[in-house]
Amino acid sequence: MRSVYYNDSLDTYFLTRFADCQAVLVDPDFLVPDLDWCAREVPAWREHPAAGLFYSSMLRRNGSEHERLRRLVGRGFSARRAAALRTSVEGVTDTLLDRFADATADGGAADFQELVGYPLPVAVMGELIGVSPEDHERFHGLGRDASRLLEPVRTPEDWGRADEAVAALREYFTALVDRRRSRPADDLTSTLLAVRDAGDGRLTERELVDTLVLVLVAGFETTASLLGLAVFALLSHPGQLALVQERPELVPAAVEEVLRWDTPVQMTERIAARDVKVGGVTIPEGGNVTTVLAAANRDPDQHTDPDTFSVLRRDSKVLSFSAGPHYCLGAALARMEGAVLVGRIFSRFRKLAPAGPPVRRASISLRSFDYLPLVTT
Ligand code: HEM
């Protein structure tokens, strides 16, 4: 069976096998599309602040420039900070679930995404970066609009929304950096500011602000997606949910299975730096490749019975956070948020149930719910 599909109109080779996707993601002969690529593909990119931000970010840089930015941001993800975040994730989850209980106490339905799915990662990203809680609300809309950038094919409307959101986020983070300059705190903004102000050229002011925007955008919509997908997957598989409720030690495996079965980030792109053979097909130098992470996660050569949702899988390897040099920096944090939420919501609400059809996000790259109505009694 063919596993590499070239699509003429999109001019990309779609890879659907786990082994092929993994090989490309870790191969230094495949690069992420960078600012030079963007300048060729989107000649008017200077008119789009969102393009400038995205294609100069670590997500779209290669080689030593990528390593430099990644190493600096990695400092903000220390083990100490991760441990501190766990306590706060638990506290925020409990508060949000209290609100969810109130909203559904009369037997009516409430939207999980609005009350829990979005506010939880916004609060966590806010704490990591150093955004004050009263500003969290604003980030919901801005994060959603900025994440239109992750679409493989962007409409003029996508660009418009992403540009406006990026301009607003840059303004916000410029002001936050100024505040931290006079009053540092224990957050990623202050960590990066210390590097910037060391004055040895490791980080420019623009890179500092844009990195904060990137981390927010990368870590918020994706995790909000995972949380909704996790709740929905377990509610749609009562036998599996019963297992998790009986044996809470299965919670991390349940989150892993959600990442595999309903992959939040469906695909990512690379460019061949030279002619390379993948899955029996030669990708020519300069050729675009789309690794379909969601398909790889359901590859029968990698996972037995791949379309079955089972929390009992052992050592299941997923590509949901990519692989290689761009492997998601927030993977541990996202898994932890997922595990805290799944553990707490299903032990607290034993009668949690869907209340009507959910609404999926109109998006090619991000698998997510815009609306997920649930009842608790
Ligand atoms: C379920 C939640 C998440 C998913 C599914 C996800 C997925 C991904 C994927 C697929 C990539 C790599 C894209 C590529 O290879 O081209 C990535 C990169 C990245 N993610 Fe995540 N992510 C999630 C949560 C987070 C969180 C919580 C943060 C921050 C706290 C974060 C920060 C980043 C950053 C900074 C990168 C760029 C890494 C690099 O280019 O070196 N992500 N993520």
Boltz pocket constraint, residues with backbone or C-beta under 6 A from the ligand:
constraints:
  - pocket:
      binder: B
      contacts: [[A, 32], [A, 58], [A, 59], [A, 60], [A, 66], [A, 70], [A, 128], [A, 214], [A, 215], [A, 218], [A, 219], [A, 220], [A, 222], [A, 223], [A, 226], [A, 264], [A, 265], [A, 268], [A, 269], [A, 319], [A, 320], [A, 321], [A, 322], [A, 323], [A, 325], [A, 326], [A, 327], [A, 328], [A, 329], [A, 330], [A, 331], [A, 333], [A, 334]]
      max_distance: 6.0
